[in-house]
């Protein structure tokens, strides 16, 4: 996914779900938003909007390529 596609998908997700982490609900400033794949690409997931959600770095990073929700913040 190139940067233009990423910006477009991020904008669509912000419009649909608001600017918060899908997993923990924390508010995300535009510079802190990451795109998380519900089904990781390494497990056959796509870059479609249906498979993408906004996430904070902690939640996205702690999930790795897992199919499960991230570990709770400490």
Backbone as a ProteinNet text record, in pm:
[ID]
protein_1_A
[PRIMARY]
XXXXXXXXXXXXXXXXXXXXXXXXXXXXXXXXXXXXXXXXXXXXXXXXXXXXXXXXXXXXXXXXXXXXXXXXXX
[TERTIARY]
85.7	0	91.1	68.8	151.4	96.3	170.6	132.6	-0.6	-31.2	-159.3	-275.2	-260.1	-363.8	-380.6	-268.1	-272.4	-346.8	-317.1	-387.1	-536.2	-571.6	-712.6	-785.6	-723.7	-787.4	-797.7	-694	-697.7	-812.1	-826.2	-933.9	-1071.4	-1087.5	-1214.9	-1245.7	-1144.5	-1165.1	-1194.9	-1128.3	-1157.6	-1301.8	-1346.4	-1484.4	-1583.6	-1553.4	-1645.3	-1643.8	-1524.6	-1511.7	-1464.3	-1427.3	-1371.7	-1222.3	-1160.2	-1014.4	-974.3	-1002	-966.1	-918	-843.8	-791.4	-906.8	-910.1	-1013.4	-1011.3	-893.4	-877.8	-896.2	-829.2	-834.4	-919.3	-956.9	-1044.5	-977.5	-844.6	-777.6	-789	-796.4	-803.4	-668	-672	-549.4	-536.5	-423.1	-395.1	-351	-366.4	-333.5	-192.7	-96.9	40.2	64.5	-33.7	-19.4	-100.5	-172.8	-258.1	-175.2	-202	-145.1	-261	-236.7	-336.1	-306.2	-406.6	-391.6	-476.9	-421.1	-494.6	-564.1	-696.9	-769.1	-716.3	-706.6	-641.7	-506.8	-397.1	-265.7	-234.8	-158.5	-119.4	-42.8	35.4	113.3	24.4	-102.3	-197.3	-304.5	-272.6	-362.4	-456.2	-439.7	-524.6	-491.7	-590	-572.5	-563.8	-542.5	-542.3	-679.4	-783.7	-918.3	-965.2	-1055.2	-1108	-1174.5	-1233.5	-1299.3	-1199.5	-1072.3	-970.4	-881.6	-905.5	-821.2	-896.5	-825.2	-879	-768.3	-808.3	-713.1	-671.5	-543.8	-494.4	-380.9	-365.4	-249	-128.2	-9.8	111.2	119.8	88.2	99.4	12.3	-113.2	-203.8	-160.9	-126.7	-85.2	41.8	138.4	265.8	251.7	168.7	155.7	80.4	-3.3	-72.9	21.5	117.8	206.6	124.7	146	68.3	-35.5	-79.1	-178.3	-318.4	-403.9	-544.4	-625.7	-562.3	-630.5	-611.5	-696.8	-680.6	-546.1	-498.8	-369.7	-377	-258.9	-251.3	-284.7	-342	-380.7	-257.7	-277.7	-170.9	-144.9	-21.1	13.3	29
-116.2	0	123.4	212.8	332.6	438.2	547.7	647.7	715.4	735	795.7	703	574.4	476.9	470.7	473.4	467.6	589.3	709.6	830.1	821.5	772	759.9	660.6	547.2	445.8	494.5	563.2	618.6	718.8	808.2	907.7	839.7	735.2	662.3	598.9	540.7	476.3	579.2	695.7	802.2	847.5	861.2	902.3	798.6	670.9	563.9	534.2	537.8	492	598.5	714.5	817	797.7	894.6	893.5	832.9	704	634	493.9	437.1	301.5	201.9	113.9	10.1	-81.3	-103.5	-201.8	-142.8	-32.3	19.7	145.1	205.7	321	454.8	457.2	584.3	676.1	806.3	905.6	911.8	923.3	925.5	1057.6	1122.4	1240.3	1189.7	1271.4	1224.8	1166.6	1217.9	1167.9	1039.2	995.4	873.7	755.6	775.4	669.7	565.5	439.2	330.5	249	184.1	95.2	-46.9	-112.9	-250.2	-341.6	-454.7	-554.5	-650	-661.5	-756.3	-897.2	-935.9	-1061.2	-1021.1	-1051.6	-1008.3	-1051.9	-969.1	-1001.2	-1133.1	-1160.8	-1284.8	-1408.8	-1388.2	-1499	-1488.5	-1412.5	-1402.6	-1283.2	-1191.8	-1073.8	-974.6	-894.3	-798.1	-655.3	-561.4	-419.7	-355.8	-436.2	-382.7	-311	-215.5	-142.4	-235.7	-343.2	-438.6	-506.5	-510.6	-578.3	-480.1	-351.3	-251.2	-179.8	-146.7	-65.3	28	138.7	231.6	178.7	192.1	144	232.9	239	307.3	215.8	273.3	195.8	76.4	98.6	-10.3	-130.6	-105.6	-215.6	-284.1	-206.2	-262.8	-345.7	-290.7	-358.9	-483.9	-478.1	-593.9	-709.8	-679.2	-785.5	-860.9	-791	-856.5	-916.6	-1044.5	-1110.4	-1206.6	-1177.2	-1259.6	-1232.9	-1331.5	-1315.2	-1266.1	-1254.5	-1219.8	-1073.2	-1018.5	-880	-862.1	-736.4	-711	-733.5	-746.3	-755.3	-619.8	-621.5	-496.9	-411.5	-278.5	-185.2	-200	-181.9	-191.4	-56.4
0	0	0	-94.2	-98.7	-2.1	15.1	115.1	82.2	-45.3	-83.5	-47.1	-72.8	-37.6	114.3	185.9	331.8	388.2	337.6	383.5	355.4	237.6	199.3	289.4	314.6	399.7	544.1	590.9	726	738.4	640.8	642.7	643	564.3	561	696.1	759.3	889.3	998.1	993.1	1090.2	1073.1	949	922.7	975.6	955.1	995.7	1145.7	1207.2	1345.6	1443.9	1394.5	1482.7	1498.3	1561.7	1575.9	1710.1	1724.7	1848.3	1816.1	1909.2	1891.4	1894.1	1797.1	1787.3	1909.2	1965.5	2072.8	2212.8	2244.1	2381.3	2394.5	2282.1	2285	2311	2323.6	2349.1	2227.4	2253.3	2146.7	2075.8	1943.1	1863.8	1789.1	1805.5	1724.4	1587	1483.6	1347.8	1333.9	1409.6	1398.4	1477.2	1554.8	1636.6	1584.2	1475.2	1420.8	1346.8	1373.5	1293.5	1235.9	1124	1065	1110	1163.4	1211.3	1124	1086.3	1008	1104.6	1095.6	1180.7	1156.6	1031	993.7	934	1003	957.1	813.1	745.7	608.6	603.7	706.8	708.8	718.7	753.3	761.9	653.4	547	432.7	433.2	528.5	535.2	424.3	389.9	280.4	334.4	243.6	277.3	253.9	247.1	226	352.6	336.1	451.9	552.8	504.6	594.2	688	649.2	729	805.3	792.4	857	967.5	1074.9	1183.4	1231.1	1293.6	1351.7	1488.3	1519.3	1648.3	1697.4	1829.3	1885.5	1863.8	1874.6	1850.8	1945.6	2073.7	2171.8	2133.4	2103	2068.5	1939.1	1838.2	1710.3	1728.4	1800.7	1819.5	1905.6	2009.1	2098	2031.9	1932.5	1859	1767.8	1709.9	1613.8	1501.3	1472.8	1366.9	1426.4	1547.4	1615.7	1561.4	1570.1	1534.3	1654.1	1770.1	1893.7	1928.9	2014.9	2059.6	2130.2	2138.4	2204	2353.3	2412.6	2557.6	2616.2	2735.3	2803.3	2833.1	2830.3	2868.4	3017.1	3055.6	3198.5	3258.3
[MASK]
++++++++++++++++++++++++++++++++++++++++++++++++++++++++++++++++++++++++++

